[in-house]
Amino acid sequence: MTVTDAASGPSGTSGAEAVAPSRTVAVIGAGTMGQGIAQVALLAGHRVRLYDVAADQAEAGAATILTRLERLVEKGRLDESTRGAAALRLERATDLAELADSALVVEAVVERLSVKQELFGALEEIVADDCLLATNTSSLSVTAIAGALRLPGRFVGLHFFNPAPLLPLVEVVSGFATDEDAATRAYETAKAWGKVPVRCADTPGFIVNRVARPFYAEALRVYEERGADPATIDAVLRESGGFRMGPFELTDLIGQDVNEAVTRSVWESFFQDPKFTPSLAQRRLVQSGRLGRKSGQGWFPYAEGTERPEPHTAAPAKAPEAITVRGDLGPAEPLVALFEEAGVKVRRRGGGGYIRLPGGGRLCLADGETSFEFYEQEIIYFDLALDYAAATRIAVSTAASTSPESLQEAIGLFQVTGKRVSVIEDVPGMIVARTVAMLAGVAADAVDRGVASAEDVDIAMKLGVNYPAGPLEWASKVGFRRICDLLGELHERYPTGRYAPSLGTVRRGFEENGGS
């Protein structure tokens, strides 16, 4: 990485150079996000000018930053001399004209297009032509904000995640008119600040908010179909899928109104693409004022003295002494060793990839079909896991016609390996499998449309929303052919277009199997 003490010319000629620490960085908007960005730039060595249209807000924001720096010293994460030097570099601006010598201006004001356009229009009359202009917008088009500028090529999106000082990811967004040199300079600057930048094109939701929609949407869909309650869905995605939080508890933390608004914005921006359709159940929650933690009630209660509902967990059942594994279980193959370690005798036979239980039932990995369709057989599905050895819970589902004995055999088989079992209703794709398939499909489509590279998509989802694996990384492990087939089965049962695999997903499946 190269830094220079002076910008080397107008946008398009600066090359791959980060904004040097000796140059001034201005942050407009002294709210939570602006404070965080200012703190990051400050600790990277820049003189930072914090401006807000409300002078008292800028003063309060600067005071908050200084308090945070003091706390870092108290915790041993920052030495006193560094804190003192940073405090001297933090300035409050009372007029936009005071930002004239800035090499970079980052805006973090209200999410209204007209407000941002007016602000940057005024800035163009103040800062030099080589000043990099950036917006921290998470919902508006970078292209649209830059549309009225005299030099739109030097305009980029720098989307930090809250809290900016702690979360490493920064989405560097190129608008339709953004110069490559400007995007590279923004990327290198974020990197010099200790962040992990990823490049993406200006598309609704950028990377994270676009690719993450199925994580919420599929859980809500299973709930709306009465497949399982929120506590059980969350538990399965955490304990089997490896996600840090379930979608219901996470949206309660984010705020149901905020999460629903982002979903609706992405859906409308994609001309109501069914893959991003909002949830009526979540809409009703917002309309009722149950916004999550901040209102004391969301999917779960948060008032003092209330208890969270527990996930459904099956009662102890006796494990079968022996099972027959027919064919290869694909991503569930590690289960075989777990069963053997638990003392279950395993016979291997050829077949279509399932476990034959002693009572005659077939235990199958979720594939997008439902048990009731096999009315002459007892089919019991089990859900996908990120790591079957580490998973502490497995979901199973079956038709109402399945004998209680066969279901108990399936429950006992997983319990003997030390796992809790949640029995859910007979919904296609279950919980983890359909969620991962949709995440992979949306991610692959984003890559194929030039939104970002596959590597950057996976990095963004792991760092931006703490996914246990990138969706494309996980799809490669499961197999794109299996992902494509699962989406195809879901599409057959929900013929709305929501689950239709993209051409790129289908192509990856064919390439994975040598074109067959």
N, C-alpha and C positions, 0 to 999 in steps of 0.2 A: 504494500500500500504506500502511496506517495502523498505527502501533504505539502502545501506551499503557503507561504506567508501572504501571498496576494493572488487573487483570482487571475487567470491567464487570459481573460477576454470574455466576449459575449457568449451567451449560451450556444453550445455546439462546438466550442473550441477549448473547453477546459479539460478534456480527457478524463481519465479515471482517477481524479484527485479528490480526496476528502477536503472539506472545509477545514482549514488549519486552526488549531487551538488559539492562535493569536488573533483570529478574526471574531467579530461580534456576531452572536446569534440572538435574534429577537423572537420572543414568544408572545403571541397575541391571544388573550383569553387567560384569565388567572384563576379559572376554576380548577377542579381536581385534575383534569387531564393536562391543562396548561402548566400547572405547578409541577406535575411529574416530569413533563418534557423539559421544562426549564431546569429542574434538578439534574437530570441526566446530562444535559449540555454543560451545566455548571461544573459538574464533577469530571467532565472530559477536558476541562481546562479553559473553556470559553468565557469571555465576558458576556453576560446574558442581560438583556433588557426585557423586562416583563411589562407588558402593556395590557390594560383593560379599559374599555369605554367607561367603566365605573372606577374612578380613581381609588375609592376606598377598597374595592375588590382587589386591585393590584397591590395595594399596601398590605392587605390581609393575606394575599397569596404569597407575597415575599416573606412575610413573617412566618407563615406556615412552613415554607421551605427551610428557613433558618432553624426553626424548631426541629424539623426532621433531621437536619445535619447534626444538631446537638445530640439527638437521640442516637445517631449512628456512632458518635464519639463515645457515648456512655456504654454502648453495647460492644465497643472495641472493634467496630467495623470501619472506622475512619479515625485518622490521627488528628490531633488538635490543630496542627499547623496547616494541614490540608483544608480543614473546616474553615479556619480563619481566612486563608487565601480565597476560598470559594465565596465566603461572605462578602469580601471586598469586591469581588467581580460581579455581584448581583446588584442590578440597578432597576429602579422603578421608572418607567417612562410615563409621562403625563400627556404626551402628544405624539401622534404618529410621526411627526417630523423628526423626533429624536431617534428614529430607527434608520436614518438615512445612511449610516455607514455599515449597516448589517451586510454580512456575506450570505446569511440564510435567515429567512423569516418563516416560522412555523405557526400556522393559525389553528386555534382550538376553541372556536366560538360556537354559538348556537347553530344547530343543523338546519339552516334555512338558506336555500340557494341564493336568493336575492341579497341576503346579508353578506354572504361570503364574496359574491361577485362585486358588490359595492366596495367592500374592504380591500380586495386585491386591486381593484381599479384605482383606488386612492393610493395604495402602496406603490404602484408603478410610477406615479408622479413624484415619488420621494426617493426610493432606493435606486442604486446604480443598475445599469442594464445587465451587469454580471452577477447580480444578487439572485440566489436561488430562492424561489417562492414555493412553499409547501403547505398543503392542507392535511389536517389529521382526520378528515371526514371518514365516517364509517358507513354512511348510507347514501351520500350524494355522489354524482358523477364528477370525477376529476376533470373530464373533458368539458362538461357543462360549466363548471366553475371558471375554467380558463378560457371559455369561449369568447368572452368580450375583451380579453387582454391584448395589448399591443404586441407583446412577446410571449405567446402561449408556450413556446418551446422550452422556456426555463421553469415551467410550472409542473410540479409532481405531487403525488400523494405520499405522505409519510404517516402511515397508520400504525400508531403505537397501541399497545393493549394495556388496560388498566389493572393494576397500578404500573405506570410506565417505568419507575425506577427498579421494579422487581422483575417484571415479565420481559423476557429477552427478545421476543419476536417483534419485528417491524416489517410491515408490508410496504414495499416501495412500488407505488402504482404509477404507471405511465399512461397518461391520457392520450387521446388520438393525435394530438399535436406535440406531445412532449419529445424533446430532442433526446437522443440516446446518451449524449454526454451529460445532460442534466440528470437523467435517471441514474447513470453510473456514479455521478458525483454524490447524489443523495444516498445511494447504496453504500458507497465507501465511507461516507460520513457516519451513517448509522453503525457501520462496522467499527469505525474508529471510536465510537462512543461505547463500545462493548456489547452492542446488540447483535442479534442474528437476523440480518435482513434477508428477505426473499423478494424476488421480482415478480410482478404480475401486471397484467393489462387491466385497463379500466373496464370492469364488468360488474354488474350488480353483486354486492356482497364480497367483491374481491376474491380472495381464496377462502379464508376461514369461514366467513359468514355465508358463503355460497355452499361450500362442501359440507358444512356442519348441519344443514337443514334436516337431512334424514335422521340424524341422531334423535332429534326431538319429534319429528313427524311420524316415524314408525312406532315409537312408543305411544304416542297419542292415538295412532290408528288402532293398535292392539287394544288400548284402553276403550276406545269408542266401540270396538267390536266385542267388548266384554270378554276379551281373552284373558286378562289378568288385571288386578288392581295396581295402582301406582307404586305402592311399597314393594310388591313382588316384582314388577317390571324393573324398578331401580335395582333391587337386589340381584336379579339375574344379570343385568348389564354390568354391575360392579364385580360380582363374585365369579361370574363365568366369562364375561366379556373383557374384564380387566380394566374397565373405565373407572376413573377415580370417583366420579359421582354419577348417579343415575339422572336421566333427563328431567324427572319430576322435581327432585330436590334441587337440581341445578337451576331450573327455570324459576323455582321459588326464590333462590338466591339472587339471580339476575333481576327478577321482577317479571311477573307474567305480562304486564303491559309492555315492557321493553322488548322481551323476547318475541311476543306476538307481533309487535310493530315491525321488527326486523324481518320476520317471516313474511309478513304481508307486503313489505317494501320489495323484497326479493321477488316474490310471486308476481306483483304488479309490474316490476321492472322487466321481467321475462315474459310479459304479455300473457300472464296467467297460465304459465306452463304448469300442467298437472303435477309434475315432479315436486313442485314447491307449494302446493295447495295448503293454505292454513287450516287449522283445526277448529271446528265448531265448538268442541269441548273447551278449548283454551279461550276462545272468544267469550263464551258464557262465563268462564271464571273471571275474566277481566271485567265484563259488564257487571258482575256481582260485587266488584271491589275487592275480590280475594287475590291480591297481587303478590302474595308470597310473604317472605320474612318482614318486609317493610310495613305490611298492613296487619301482621299477626296471624294471617291465614292465607294459605294458597292451596296447593294440593294436600299439604299437611298443616296441622295447627302449630303455632309458635308461641301462643300465650303461656305465661308462667303457670306451671302446674299441669299442663296438658302433656299427653304422651303420644309419640308418633306411632302410627299403626305398624304392626309387624308384618313382614312378608309371609306369604303362605309357605309353610314348610311341612312336608309329609311326615306322618308318624313313622316310627321305626318299622321296618319290614324285614322279613327273612330273605337273605340273599340266596340265589340258586347255587347249588354245589358245582354245577357244570353248565357251560354254554357252548354253542357252536358259532364260530365266526365264519361267515360265508363270503369269501372274496376279500378285497382290500377295503378298509373303512375310510380311505382317503385321509383328510385332516384329523379324523377321529382315531386313527390307527394307534396313537400312544395309549389309548384306553386299554388295549389288550394287555400290555405289560402291567398296568395298574391292577387289572382284574387278577392276573396271575400272582402278583405280589400279595394280593389280599387273600389268596388261597382258593380262588375259583379255578376249577379245571377248564381249560380252553382247548377246544378241538378246532382245527383249521380245515375248512373245506372250500371248494370252488363255489362261486356264486356271484351275486350282484352287489355285494358290499353291504351286509347287514348282520345283525346278531340274532341267532335263533335261540329263543328262551326255551326252557324245558317243557313248558305248557303249550308250546307251539307258536307263541307270539313272535313277531319280528320287530326288533329294535333297530330303527333307522335314523341316520343323521338327517336333520331337517333339510328338505330339498325344494320347498315351495309348494308341495302338494299337501293334502289333508288326509287324515286317517279314515274319515268316513267314506272316502271315495273307494276304499278297498273293502267293500262290505262283506266279501267272502273270506277275508283274512283279518287277523288281529295285528294291526300295525300300530306301533307306539313310536312316536318320534322323540328324539332328544336334540337339544339345541347345540349350536356351535360354541366352542370355547376358544379363547386366545391361546391358552396353554392348559390342556386337560390335567396335567400333573399338578399345576398350581391352583386350578379352579377349586373353589370351596362350595360351589352350588351348581347344580345342573337342572335345567327345566325339561320336563317331559310333557307330552300331550298325546291324547288318543281319542278315538271315537267313543260315543256313549255306549255303543254295542260291544266294546271290548270287555272281556271278562275281568272282574276284580282281581282274580288270581294272576292273570298275565300282567296287569298293571303293578301289582305288588311285587312280582318278580323283577320287573324293571326298576322299581324304586329301590328294592333291597340290593340289587346289583350295584347301583351307584353309591348307595349308603355304605356298603362294605369297603369302599375305597376311601371313606372318610368325608364324603361330600353330602351336603344338604340337598334335598330334592324339592323342587317346586313343581306341582302339577298345575298346568294352565289349560285353558280351553283349546280346542282343535282349530287353531288359526294357521293359515299358510305361512311357512317360513319362520314360525315361532317368534322369538324376540331378537336374540343376538344375530342369527343367520340373516334375517331380512334386513336388519340394520346395517350390518357389514356389507351386504351385497349392494344396498342402495348407496352407502358412502363410497364404495369402490366405483360404482357406476357413475355417480355424479363427479367424482374426482377424475376418472378417466375421460369423461366428456370435457371437463375443464381443460385438461392437458391437450386433448385433440383440437380444441378450439383456440389454442394458443394463449390461454389465460396465464399459465405458468408451466414450468417444467415439472415432471413427475417428482423429481427430488425436492423441489421447493414446495410442492403440495404436501408431501409427507412431512417435511420439516415444519411447515406452517401448522399442520393439524396436531402434531406432537407438542410443539412449543406454545401455540396459541390457545389450544383448548385441552391440553394435557391428555391426548389420546394415547393409549398404551402402545399403539403401532400406527404408522401412517396407513391410510386406507388402501393405497396401491401396494405397499409393502405387505399388508395383511392379505390382500387379494392374490398376490403372487404365491403366498404361503398356502392359501386355501386352493388356489388354482382358478385362473380366469374362466376356464371352461365351466367349472362348477358354479362360479358366480353368474356367468351368462345363463346357464341352464336354470338356476334358481330364479333369476329375474324373469326369464321366459315363462316359468311356471306361474309366478306371481302375476305376470301380465295376462296370462290365460284366465286367471281367476278374477282379476280386476282389470277388465279391458278398457281402461280409461286413458292409457298412455303413461300413467305414473310410473309403472314398472318396466316399460318397454326398454330393453337393453339398447344402448347407443351402438352405432356402427363400430366405433372404436373398441367398445367392450367385446362385441362379437368378434372383431378381427383379432384381438388379443387372445381370445379363447381358441381360435383356429391356429394361430401362430404357435401357441403353447403346445398344441397337439400335432405339430408338423403339418398343419393344413388339412387335417382330417376331421 
